[in-house]
């Protein structure tokens, strides 16, 4: 069985309804004359069902018509065990059990008619009297069709019925012949089925949660493929098999094959192993080579990383050819996979995978994979034309892997609309602004989302008290007190708690934070910092923790469970980034009812609307220019609203929790992009 293929068992495709005493014989067993007469009447009853909206009769087989409503679970339950009402019936009624099961969906609409026939039914023989209460008990589990509901009526009650009723209260159905298949009953899906055209997509990137993650790329590589799989995409994720991947995942990987591949001008053949892991509708293929991926961390330095990701980009495409799984789209991420579009249009153009279209997503333009031309030419073996100024060549002496990928990709995406515009300017373009403006016709921004399975205050196991939009105002203070106790802060619900969850680098605007902390710490405000990074910022925050005991906490570590508790316990979250392609922390904060205080850049500008004190619109507090005074002003505006207009603050909290920041809409935009590239 190939990964991703669906195989349906016979019991899901065909449902037969038959009398239990018929066994596997195509004819009824020998019986008395009276029993034969009953069977003839039963068969007449079955044929009379041909006009029913709910059943078809094929010979002696009663088959439910295909439906789109959720009827199969009830039918399956009825098939698995007899209805409670049947247990109380006489033997004659027991023989009619399968037919009664089929009639259950038809009983609701026929209830008034059945009640009118009760007096006539009393004149029937004792067996019919006993079946009447049983039919009433079975009524709640059934739904409608008029012809089926009239079967319990007695012979004398026939004139009162709208149509002639059969003589027996519950018709018995003969066994179908072995060679006669019944019409399949269509199963009802648990959720709406996506009917958009199906596309196959190979995601190629350097990290993916939960196997290995250092930043937002790992979250995107985890969440986006899972949602695309629900939107009728066949998805594979191709990753390096790092030695640092937890052993519990390594143990579940399945060997798929191996081959040897030449690499650049090295004159060697390199081993390429394929290990597979299937999870939640997505196939993960890991490229195995201990020579390149045995280090403890995915990223070491350019000297080690350039050969590693040249190998990985080529091996990923070769593995697709080896597995004979040719995608419609190859979606690669950041500079580590940026050579994939280059390989695809050069060395692999005449191979099966060469027909795929390519999409390259920029998660952070600052990291580009720049090294001298001779080294990259040696490790890639790419033809001379790709080392021209319009492709990999940069500054006449260097080759830029990301720049080459942008030139050869069919589409370029960034993780927000504003960032797609910003990187075409000198301030944010990282020396590629001219190149990006040239390729702007294929550039677009699609903002990221968050995975509600991982980030949901109603089910989050890391929280002291779970909550949702209906009880956030009652339970969020409980999480605040628990956070204050955990971090050794003064336990007071009245304090304004500001959280900061970030890599401690210049990009995140931490120089602005360091500058305003003395003015922020006014006795009514507490600050919680979580993250690791530059030693300068780590030491600064440790100093403030010591100087402001009980009011400032510096958690210089990476602790995801604690991050969840900070989102739930803080009142506001600080994201004053110098630049931010998308940002996920502000989305997590809003979903947990914590208001963001952000700088208007990149995805922060796209996702946070500034609060308007005059009409109450907006969902956070913002400032535009990169200036410490403007950051302090935004913090003070948030504190003023919290302490003086708590009712309006709580309205914004609930508005943020109601906002849809999931991956559904973003994944739909990616799916539309794939369909645009492959209009067949």
C-alpha positions as CSV (number, residue, x, y, z in Angstrom):
1,X,0.0,0.0,0.0
2,X,1.4,3.4,-1.0
3,X,1.5,6.1,1.6
4,X,-1.5,8.4,1.2
5,X,-3.6,5.9,-0.7
6,X,-7.1,5.1,0.7
7,X,-8.4,1.6,0.7
8,X,-12.0,0.9,1.6
9,X,-13.2,-2.4,3.0
10,X,-16.2,-4.3,1.7
11,X,-18.1,-3.4,4.8
12,X,-17.9,0.3,4.0
13,X,-18.9,0.0,0.3
14,X,-21.8,-2.5,0.5
15,X,-24.5,-2.8,3.1
16,X,-26.9,-5.8,2.9
17,X,-30.0,-6.1,5.0
18,X,-31.1,-9.7,5.5
19,X,-33.2,-11.8,7.9
20,X,-30.9,-13.5,10.5
21,X,-32.3,-17.0,10.1
22,X,-31.6,-17.2,6.3
23,X,-27.9,-17.9,6.8
24,X,-26.1,-18.0,3.5
25,X,-28.7,-19.8,1.5
26,X,-30.5,-18.0,-1.4
27,X,-33.8,-19.8,-0.6
28,X,-35.8,-19.8,2.6
29,X,-35.6,-22.9,4.8
30,X,-38.3,-25.4,4.9
31,X,-41.3,-24.4,7.0
32,X,-45.0,-24.8,7.5
33,X,-47.7,-23.6,5.1
34,X,-48.6,-20.7,7.3
35,X,-45.0,-19.5,7.4
36,X,-44.8,-19.8,3.5
37,X,-47.9,-17.6,3.3
38,X,-46.3,-15.1,5.5
39,X,-43.2,-15.0,3.3
40,X,-45.3,-14.4,0.2
41,X,-47.0,-11.5,1.9
42,X,-43.6,-10.2,3.0
43,X,-42.2,-10.3,-0.5
44,X,-45.3,-8.4,-1.7
45,X,-44.6,-5.8,1.0
46,X,-40.9,-5.5,-0.1
47,X,-42.0,-4.9,-3.7
48,X,-44.4,-2.2,-2.6
49,X,-41.4,-0.3,-1.3
50,X,-40.2,0.5,-4.8
51,X,-42.0,3.8,-4.6
52,X,-40.3,4.8,-1.4
53,X,-38.0,7.7,-1.3
54,X,-35.6,5.9,1.1
55,X,-35.3,2.4,-0.4
56,X,-34.7,0.5,-3.6
57,X,-35.7,-3.1,-4.0
58,X,-33.5,-5.3,-6.1
59,X,-34.9,-8.8,-6.3
60,X,-35.2,-9.8,-2.7
61,X,-32.7,-7.3,-1.4
62,X,-33.7,-4.0,0.3
63,X,-31.0,-1.5,-0.1
64,X,-30.9,2.1,1.2
65,X,-30.4,4.7,-1.4
66,X,-27.3,6.9,-1.4
67,X,-27.7,9.9,0.9
68,X,-25.6,12.9,1.8
69,X,-27.0,13.2,5.3
70,X,-25.5,11.6,8.3
71,X,-27.5,8.4,8.3
72,X,-24.8,5.8,8.2
73,X,-23.8,5.8,11.9
74,X,-27.4,4.9,12.8
75,X,-27.7,2.3,10.1
76,X,-24.4,0.7,11.1
77,X,-25.4,0.7,14.8
78,X,-28.6,-1.0,13.8
79,X,-26.8,-3.6,11.8
80,X,-24.3,-4.4,14.6
81,X,-26.9,-5.2,17.2
82,X,-30.7,-5.6,17.4
83,X,-32.8,-2.6,18.4
84,X,-34.0,-2.8,22.1
85,X,-37.6,-3.0,20.9
86,X,-37.0,-6.2,19.0
87,X,-36.0,-8.1,22.2
88,X,-39.5,-7.8,23.6
89,X,-41.2,-9.2,20.5
90,X,-42.6,-12.7,19.9
91,X,-40.7,-15.0,17.5
92,X,-42.7,-13.8,14.6
93,X,-41.7,-10.3,15.2
94,X,-38.1,-11.3,15.6
95,X,-38.1,-12.7,12.1
96,X,-39.0,-9.2,10.8
97,X,-36.1,-7.6,12.7
98,X,-34.0,-6.6,9.7
99,X,-36.8,-5.0,7.9
100,X,-37.7,-3.0,11.0
101,X,-34.2,-1.7,11.1
102,X,-34.5,-0.4,7.6
103,X,-37.8,1.3,8.4
104,X,-36.3,3.2,11.4
105,X,-35.3,6.2,9.3
106,X,-38.8,6.4,8.0
107,X,-40.8,6.5,11.2
108,X,-40.7,10.1,12.4
109,X,-42.8,11.7,9.7
110,X,-45.3,8.8,9.9
111,X,-45.9,9.2,13.6
112,X,-49.3,10.9,13.3
113,X,-50.6,8.1,11.0
114,X,-49.4,5.4,13.3
115,X,-51.3,7.0,16.2
116,X,-54.5,7.0,14.2
117,X,-54.2,3.3,13.5
118,X,-53.8,2.3,17.1
119,X,-57.4,1.4,17.7
120,X,-57.4,-0.9,14.6
121,X,-54.2,-2.5,15.7
122,X,-55.9,-3.5,19.0
123,X,-58.1,-5.9,17.1
124,X,-55.1,-7.8,15.7
125,X,-53.8,-11.0,17.1
126,X,-51.7,-11.0,20.3
127,X,-48.4,-10.9,18.4
128,X,-49.4,-7.7,16.7
129,X,-50.4,-6.1,20.0
130,X,-47.0,-6.9,21.5
131,X,-45.2,-5.4,18.5
132,X,-47.1,-2.1,18.7
133,X,-45.3,-0.8,21.9
134,X,-42.0,-2.0,20.5
135,X,-42.5,0.0,17.4
136,X,-43.2,3.1,19.6
137,X,-40.0,2.5,21.5
138,X,-38.0,2.3,18.3
139,X,-39.5,5.6,17.1
140,X,-36.9,8.1,18.5
141,X,-34.0,6.5,16.6
142,X,-35.7,6.8,13.2
143,X,-36.4,9.3,10.4
144,X,-38.9,9.7,7.7
145,X,-40.7,8.0,4.9
146,X,-44.5,7.5,4.8
147,X,-44.8,4.1,3.1
148,X,-42.5,2.4,5.7
149,X,-44.5,3.8,8.7
150,X,-47.7,2.1,7.6
151,X,-46.4,-1.4,7.9
152,X,-47.4,-1.8,11.6
153,X,-51.0,-1.2,10.8
154,X,-53.3,-4.3,11.0
155,X,-55.4,-5.7,8.1
156,X,-58.6,-4.1,9.4
157,X,-56.9,-0.7,9.7
158,X,-56.0,-0.6,6.0
159,X,-59.0,1.5,4.9
160,X,-57.9,4.2,7.3
161,X,-54.4,4.4,6.0
162,X,-53.5,6.7,3.1
163,X,-52.1,3.8,1.2
164,X,-52.7,0.0,1.4
165,X,-50.7,-1.5,4.3
166,X,-49.1,-5.0,4.3
167,X,-50.7,-7.7,6.4
168,X,-47.7,-8.3,8.6
169,X,-46.6,-5.7,11.1
170,X,-42.9,-6.1,10.2
171,X,-42.0,-7.5,6.9
172,X,-39.3,-10.2,6.6
173,X,-36.8,-10.0,3.8
174,X,-35.3,-13.0,2.0
175,X,-31.6,-13.4,1.8
176,X,-30.0,-12.0,-1.3
177,X,-28.3,-14.3,-3.7
178,X,-24.6,-14.6,-3.3
179,X,-23.8,-13.2,-6.7
180,X,-26.1,-10.3,-6.5
181,X,-24.4,-7.2,-5.1
182,X,-26.3,-4.6,-3.2
183,X,-26.0,-0.9,-3.9
184,X,-23.4,0.7,-1.6
185,X,-24.5,3.1,1.0
186,X,-22.5,6.3,0.8
187,X,-20.8,7.1,4.1
188,X,-21.4,10.5,5.6
189,X,-18.2,12.5,6.2
190,X,-17.4,13.8,9.7
191,X,-16.7,17.2,8.2
192,X,-17.4,18.9,4.9
193,X,-15.5,17.4,2.0
194,X,-13.3,19.8,0.0
195,X,-14.4,19.5,-3.6
196,X,-11.7,21.8,-5.1
197,X,-9.3,20.2,-7.6
198,X,-6.7,17.9,-6.0
199,X,-3.0,18.8,-6.2
200,X,0.1,17.1,-4.9
201,X,2.6,19.2,-3.1
202,X,6.1,18.5,-1.8
203,X,7.2,20.7,1.0
204,X,11.0,21.0,1.2
205,X,12.6,22.8,4.2
206,X,15.2,22.5,6.9
207,X,13.0,22.2,10.0
208,X,9.5,21.1,11.1
209,X,7.8,20.8,14.5
210,X,7.9,18.5,16.4
211,X,11.0,16.8,14.9
212,X,13.2,19.9,14.9
213,X,12.3,23.6,15.4
214,X,14.3,26.8,16.0
215,X,11.7,29.4,14.9
216,X,8.6,30.2,13.0
217,X,9.6,28.1,10.0
218,X,9.2,24.9,12.0
219,X,5.6,25.9,12.9
220,X,4.7,26.7,9.3
221,X,6.2,23.4,8.0
222,X,4.1,21.6,10.6
223,X,0.8,23.4,10.4
224,X,0.3,24.3,6.7
225,X,0.7,20.8,5.2
226,X,-1.8,19.4,7.7
227,X,-4.4,22.0,6.8
228,X,-3.7,21.6,3.0
229,X,-4.2,17.8,3.4
230,X,-7.8,18.6,4.7
231,X,-8.3,20.9,1.6
232,X,-7.8,18.0,-0.9
233,X,-4.1,18.2,-1.3
234,X,-1.7,15.2,-1.3
235,X,1.2,16.4,0.8
236,X,4.7,15.2,1.5
237,X,7.2,17.0,3.7
238,X,10.9,16.4,3.0
239,X,13.4,17.1,5.8
240,X,17.0,16.3,6.7
241,X,17.3,13.4,9.1
242,X,19.2,15.3,11.8
243,X,20.8,13.3,14.6
244,X,19.0,15.8,17.0
245,X,15.5,14.5,16.1
246,X,14.1,12.9,19.3
247,X,14.6,9.2,19.4
248,X,10.8,8.5,19.8
249,X,10.3,9.8,16.3
250,X,13.4,8.1,14.9
251,X,12.1,4.7,16.2
252,X,8.9,5.1,14.3
253,X,10.5,5.9,10.9
254,X,10.2,3.3,8.2
255,X,12.9,2.5,5.7
256,X,11.8,3.4,2.2
257,X,14.9,2.8,0.2
258,X,18.4,4.1,-0.6
259,X,20.5,5.2,-3.6
260,X,23.7,6.9,-4.4
261,X,24.0,10.4,-5.9
262,X,26.8,12.4,-7.4
263,X,27.3,15.9,-5.9
264,X,28.9,18.8,-7.8
265,X,32.5,18.5,-8.7
266,X,33.4,16.3,-5.7
267,X,33.9,13.2,-7.9
268,X,32.1,11.1,-5.3
269,X,28.8,9.4,-5.0
270,X,27.0,10.1,-1.8
271,X,24.6,7.8,0.1
272,X,20.9,9.0,0.2
273,X,18.6,7.1,2.5
274,X,14.9,7.7,2.8
275,X,13.1,7.2,6.1
276,X,9.4,7.7,6.3
277,X,7.0,8.8,9.0
278,X,3.2,9.2,8.4
279,X,1.2,11.4,10.8
280,X,-2.2,13.0,10.6
281,X,-2.6,12.7,6.8
282,X,0.9,13.9,6.0
283,X,3.9,11.9,4.8
284,X,7.2,13.0,6.2
285,X,10.3,11.7,4.3
286,X,13.7,12.2,5.9
287,X,16.8,12.4,3.8
288,X,19.4,10.3,5.6
289,X,23.2,10.9,5.4
290,X,25.3,10.8,8.5
291,X,28.2,12.7,6.9
292,X,26.0,15.8,6.6
293,X,23.4,15.5,9.3
294,X,25.1,14.0,12.3
295,X,25.7,17.3,14.1
296,X,23.7,18.1,17.2
297,X,22.0,21.2,15.8
298,X,20.5,21.9,12.4
299,X,22.4,25.1,11.8
300,X,26.1,25.4,12.7
301,X,27.8,27.9,10.4
302,X,28.0,28.7,6.7
303,X,31.2,26.7,6.2
304,X,29.3,23.5,7.3
305,X,25.8,24.6,6.2
306,X,26.6,25.4,2.6
307,X,27.6,21.8,1.6
308,X,24.9,20.3,3.7
309,X,22.0,22.2,2.1
310,X,23.5,21.9,-1.4
311,X,23.3,18.1,-0.8
312,X,19.9,18.3,0.7
313,X,18.3,20.3,-2.1
314,X,19.6,17.9,-4.8
315,X,18.8,14.8,-2.8
316,X,15.2,15.9,-2.1
317,X,14.5,16.1,-5.8
318,X,16.3,12.8,-6.5
319,X,14.3,11.1,-3.8
320,X,11.0,12.2,-5.4
321,X,12.2,10.6,-8.7
322,X,13.4,7.4,-6.8
323,X,10.0,7.0,-5.0
324,X,8.2,7.8,-8.3
325,X,6.1,10.4,-6.5
326,X,6.0,13.3,-8.8
327,X,4.3,16.4,-7.3
328,X,2.4,19.1,-9.1
329,X,4.1,21.7,-6.9
330,X,7.4,21.8,-5.1
331,X,7.1,24.3,-2.2
332,X,10.5,25.2,-0.7
333,X,11.3,27.4,2.2
334,X,14.1,29.9,2.9
335,X,17.7,29.8,1.7
336,X,18.3,26.3,2.9
337,X,16.0,24.9,0.2
338,X,16.4,27.8,-2.3
339,X,18.5,25.8,-4.7
340,X,15.6,23.4,-5.3
341,X,14.0,25.7,-8.1
342,X,17.5,26.1,-9.6
343,X,18.1,22.4,-9.7
344,X,14.6,21.8,-11.0
345,X,15.1,24.0,-14.1
346,X,18.7,22.8,-14.8
347,X,20.0,19.4,-13.8
348,X,16.5,17.9,-13.3
349,X,14.6,19.5,-16.1
350,X,14.5,16.3,-18.2
351,X,13.7,14.0,-15.3
352,X,10.1,13.2,-14.2
353,X,10.2,15.7,-11.3
354,X,11.1,18.4,-13.8
355,X,7.5,19.0,-14.8
356,X,6.6,20.3,-11.3
357,X,6.1,24.0,-10.6
358,X,8.0,25.7,-7.9
359,X,7.1,28.1,-5.1
360,X,9.7,29.7,-2.8
361,X,8.6,31.2,0.5
362,X,10.7,33.9,2.2
363,X,10.4,33.6,6.0
364,X,13.2,36.0,6.8
365,X,15.1,37.8,4.1
366,X,18.1,38.5,6.4
367,X,19.4,35.0,6.0
368,X,20.4,34.2,2.3
369,X,23.1,31.6,2.1
370,X,25.9,33.8,0.7
371,X,29.3,32.3,0.0
372,X,32.1,32.6,-2.6
373,X,31.3,31.4,-6.2
374,X,34.0,28.7,-6.4
375,X,32.8,26.9,-3.3
376,X,29.1,26.9,-4.3
377,X,30.0,25.9,-7.9
378,X,32.1,23.0,-6.4
379,X,29.3,21.7,-4.2
380,X,26.4,22.2,-6.7
381,X,27.8,21.4,-10.1
382,X,25.3,23.8,-11.6
383,X,25.9,25.1,-15.1
384,X,27.8,28.4,-15.7
385,X,24.7,30.4,-16.7
386,X,23.2,30.2,-13.1
387,X,26.2,32.2,-11.8
388,X,25.3,35.3,-13.7
389,X,24.1,38.6,-12.1
390,X,20.5,37.8,-12.8
391,X,20.7,34.6,-10.8
392,X,23.1,33.5,-8.1
393,X,25.9,36.0,-8.6
394,X,26.1,38.9,-6.1
395,X,28.8,41.5,-5.7
396,X,30.8,39.9,-8.5
397,X,32.6,37.5,-6.2
398,X,29.8,35.8,-4.2
399,X,27.0,33.5,-4.9
400,X,23.7,34.0,-3.2
401,X,21.6,30.8,-2.9
402,X,18.4,32.6,-2.0
403,X,18.8,35.1,-4.9
404,X,19.1,32.2,-7.3
405,X,16.0,30.5,-6.0
406,X,14.1,33.8,-6.4
407,X,15.2,34.0,-10.0
408,X,14.2,30.4,-10.9
409,X,11.0,29.9,-8.9
410,X,7.6,30.2,-10.6
411,X,6.1,32.0,-7.6
412,X,7.6,33.8,-4.6
413,X,5.7,34.3,-1.4
414,X,6.4,36.0,1.9
415,X,4.5,35.5,5.2
416,X,2.6,38.8,5.1
417,X,1.4,41.4,2.6
418,X,3.2,44.3,4.2
419,X,6.5,42.4,4.3
420,X,6.1,41.6,0.6
421,X,6.0,45.3,0.0
422,X,8.7,46.2,2.5
423,X,11.4,43.9,1.1
424,X,11.3,45.8,-2.2
425,X,12.6,48.9,-0.4
426,X,16.2,49.7,0.6
427,X,15.4,49.7,4.3
428,X,14.2,46.1,4.4
429,X,15.5,44.6,1.2
430,X,18.8,43.3,2.5
431,X,20.5,44.3,-0.8
432,X,18.0,42.3,-2.8
433,X,15.4,45.0,-3.2
434,X,16.3,45.6,-6.9
435,X,16.2,41.9,-7.6
436,X,12.8,41.6,-5.9
437,X,11.3,44.5,-7.7
438,X,12.4,42.9,-11.0
439,X,10.5,39.7,-9.9
440,X,7.6,41.5,-8.3
441,X,5.1,40.1,-10.8
442,X,5.4,36.7,-9.2
443,X,5.7,38.0,-5.6
444,X,2.8,38.0,-3.1
445,X,2.2,37.9,0.6
446,X,0.1,35.4,2.6
447,X,0.0,35.9,6.3
448,X,0.6,32.9,8.6
449,X,-1.9,31.4,11.0
450,X,-1.6,29.4,14.2
451,X,-2.5,25.8,14.8
452,X,-5.5,25.7,17.1
453,X,-4.6,22.1,18.1
454,X,-1.4,23.5,19.7
455,X,-2.6,26.9,20.8
456,X,-6.1,26.8,22.3
457,X,-6.8,28.1,25.9
458,X,-9.9,25.9,26.1
459,X,-7.8,22.6,25.9
460,X,-4.3,23.7,26.6
461,X,-2.8,21.2,29.2
462,X,-0.2,23.7,30.3
463,X,-2.7,26.1,31.9
464,X,-3.8,26.1,35.5
465,X,-7.4,26.8,34.4
466,X,-8.7,26.4,30.8
467,X,-11.1,29.0,29.4
468,X,-12.7,30.2,26.2
469,X,-14.4,33.4,25.1
470,X,-17.5,32.7,27.3
471,X,-15.5,32.7,30.6
472,X,-12.2,34.4,29.8
473,X,-13.0,37.3,32.2
474,X,-13.5,34.9,35.1
475,X,-10.6,32.5,34.5
476,X,-7.9,34.6,33.0
477,X,-7.2,36.3,36.4
478,X,-6.7,32.8,37.9
479,X,-4.0,32.1,35.3
480,X,-2.4,35.5,36.2
481,X,-2.2,34.6,39.9
482,X,-0.7,31.2,39.0
483,X,1.9,32.8,36.7
484,X,2.8,35.3,39.4
485,X,3.3,32.5,41.9
486,X,5.3,30.4,39.5
487,X,7.7,33.3,38.7
488,X,8.0,34.7,42.2
489,X,6.2,37.9,41.4
490,X,3.9,39.8,43.8
491,X,0.5,38.0,43.6
492,X,-2.0,40.7,42.8
493,X,-4.7,40.6,40.1
494,X,-4.7,44.4,40.0
495,X,-1.1,44.5,38.6
496,X,-0.8,45.1,34.8
497,X,1.3,42.2,33.5
498,X,3.3,42.6,30.3
499,X,4.8,39.5,28.6
500,X,7.7,39.4,26.2
501,X,8.3,36.0,24.4
502,X,11.1,36.3,21.8
503,X,14.5,35.5,20.6
504,X,16.7,38.0,22.2
505,X,18.2,39.7,19.1
506,X,18.4,43.2,17.6
507,X,15.6,42.3,15.1
508,X,13.1,42.1,18.0
509,X,13.4,45.7,19.1
510,X,14.9,44.8,22.5
511,X,17.1,47.9,22.5
512,X,13.9,49.9,22.7
513,X,12.6,47.7,25.5
514,X,15.8,48.1,27.5
515,X,15.5,51.9,27.1
516,X,12.0,52.2,28.5
517,X,11.9,49.6,31.4
518,X,12.8,52.2,34.1
519,X,9.7,54.3,33.1
520,X,7.5,51.2,32.8
521,X,8.2,49.9,36.3
522,X,5.9,52.2,38.2
523,X,4.7,49.9,41.0
524,X,1.6,48.9,39.2
525,X,3.3,47.0,36.3
526,X,5.0,43.7,36.1
527,X,7.2,42.4,33.2
528,X,7.9,38.8,32.3
529,X,10.6,38.0,29.7
530,X,11.1,34.5,28.2
531,X,13.8,33.7,25.6
532,X,17.4,33.3,24.8
533,X,19.8,35.1,22.4
534,X,22.4,37.7,22.5
535,X,24.3,37.9,25.8
536,X,23.9,41.7,26.0
537,X,20.1,41.3,26.3
538,X,20.2,38.3,28.5
539,X,22.4,40.2,31.0
540,X,20.3,43.4,30.8
541,X,17.1,41.5,31.7
542,X,18.8,39.6,34.5
543,X,19.9,43.0,35.9
544,X,16.3,44.3,35.9
545,X,15.1,41.1,37.6
546,X,17.5,41.7,40.4
547,X,16.8,45.4,40.6
548,X,13.0,45.0,40.5
549,X,12.4,42.0,42.7
550,X,8.8,40.8,42.7
551,X,7.9,42.9,39.7
552,X,10.3,41.8,36.9
553,X,11.0,38.2,35.8
554,X,13.7,37.2,33.3
555,X,13.4,33.5,32.2
556,X,16.5,33.1,30.0
557,X,15.5,29.8,28.5
558,X,13.3,28.2,25.9
559,X,10.3,26.7,27.7
560,X,7.2,26.2,25.5
561,X,4.9,25.2,28.3
562,X,5.9,28.3,30.2
563,X,5.2,30.4,27.1
564,X,1.7,29.0,27.0
565,X,1.2,30.1,30.7
566,X,2.6,33.6,29.9
567,X,0.1,34.0,27.1
568,X,-2.7,33.0,29.4
569,X,-1.6,35.0,32.5
570,X,-0.3,38.3,30.9
571,X,-2.6,41.2,30.2
572,X,-0.5,42.4,27.2
573,X,2.2,41.1,25.0
574,X,5.1,43.2,23.7
575,X,6.3,42.8,20.1
576,X,8.3,46.0,19.2
577,X,10.2,44.5,16.3
578,X,12.6,46.4,14.1
579,X,11.2,44.2,11.3
580,X,8.9,41.2,11.4
581,X,8.0,39.2,8.3
582,X,4.9,37.8,10.0
583,X,5.2,37.1,13.7
584,X,3.3,34.4,15.5
585,X,3.5,35.6,19.1
586,X,0.9,38.4,18.5
587,X,-1.5,35.8,17.0
588,X,-1.0,33.4,20.0
589,X,-1.6,36.3,22.4
590,X,-4.8,37.4,20.8
591,X,-6.2,33.9,20.8
592,X,-5.4,33.7,24.5
593,X,-7.1,37.0,25.2
594,X,-3.9,39.0,25.7
595,X,-3.7,42.3,23.9
596,X,-0.7,42.9,21.7
597,X,1.5,46.1,21.8
598,X,3.4,46.1,18.5
599,X,5.3,48.2,16.0
600,X,3.5,48.7,12.7
601,X,5.8,46.6,10.5
602,X,5.4,43.4,8.4
603,X,2.9,40.9,9.7
604,X,2.4,42.9,12.9
605,X,0.8,45.7,10.8
606,X,-1.4,43.2,8.9
607,X,-2.8,41.4,12.0
608,X,-3.1,44.2,14.7
609,X,-5.4,47.1,14.2
610,X,-4.7,50.0,16.5
611,X,-7.2,50.6,19.3
612,X,-9.4,53.7,18.8
613,X,-10.5,55.3,22.0
614,X,-13.3,57.2,20.3
615,X,-15.2,54.3,18.8
616,X,-13.7,51.3,20.5
617,X,-12.5,49.7,17.2
618,X,-9.2,47.9,16.9
619,X,-7.6,44.9,18.7
620,X,-4.3,46.1,20.0
621,X,-1.9,49.0,20.6
622,X,0.6,50.1,18.0
623,X,3.3,52.6,17.2
624,X,4.9,53.3,13.8
625,X,8.5,54.7,13.8
626,X,11.2,52.7,15.5
627,X,11.6,55.0,18.5
628,X,11.7,54.3,22.2
629,X,9.5,57.2,23.1
630,X,6.7,55.9,20.8
631,X,7.0,52.4,22.4
632,X,6.6,53.9,25.8
633,X,3.6,55.9,24.6
634,X,1.9,52.8,23.3
635,X,2.5,51.0,26.6
636,X,1.1,53.9,28.6
637,X,-2.0,54.0,26.3
638,X,-2.6,50.3,27.0
639,X,-2.1,50.8,30.8
640,X,-4.5,53.8,30.8
641,X,-7.2,51.8,29.1
642,X,-6.7,48.8,31.4
643,X,-6.9,50.9,34.6
644,X,-9.5,53.5,33.7
645,X,-11.8,51.8,31.1
646,X,-11.7,48.2,32.1
647,X,-15.1,47.5,30.4
648,X,-13.7,48.6,27.0
649,X,-10.5,46.6,27.6
650,X,-12.6,43.5,28.3
651,X,-14.5,44.1,25.1
652,X,-11.2,44.0,23.1
653,X,-10.1,40.9,24.9
654,X,-13.3,39.1,23.7
655,X,-13.0,40.5,20.2
656,X,-9.4,39.2,19.9
657,X,-10.5,35.7,21.0
658,X,-13.3,35.7,18.5
659,X,-10.9,36.7,15.6
660,X,-10.1,33.8,13.3
661,X,-6.3,33.5,13.2
662,X,-6.2,29.8,12.2
663,X,-4.5,28.4,9.2
664,X,-7.7,27.7,7.3
665,X,-7.8,31.0,5.4
666,X,-4.1,31.1,4.7
667,X,-4.0,27.5,3.5
668,X,-6.9,28.4,1.1
669,X,-4.8,31.2,-0.4
670,X,-1.9,28.8,-0.9
671,X,-4.2,26.3,-2.5
672,X,-5.5,29.0,-4.9
673,X,-1.9,29.8,-5.8
674,X,-1.2,26.1,-6.6
675,X,-4.3,26.0,-8.8
676,X,-3.2,29.2,-10.6
677,X,0.2,27.5,-11.4
678,X,-1.4,24.3,-12.5
679,X,-4.6,25.2,-14.4
680,X,-5.1,21.7,-15.9
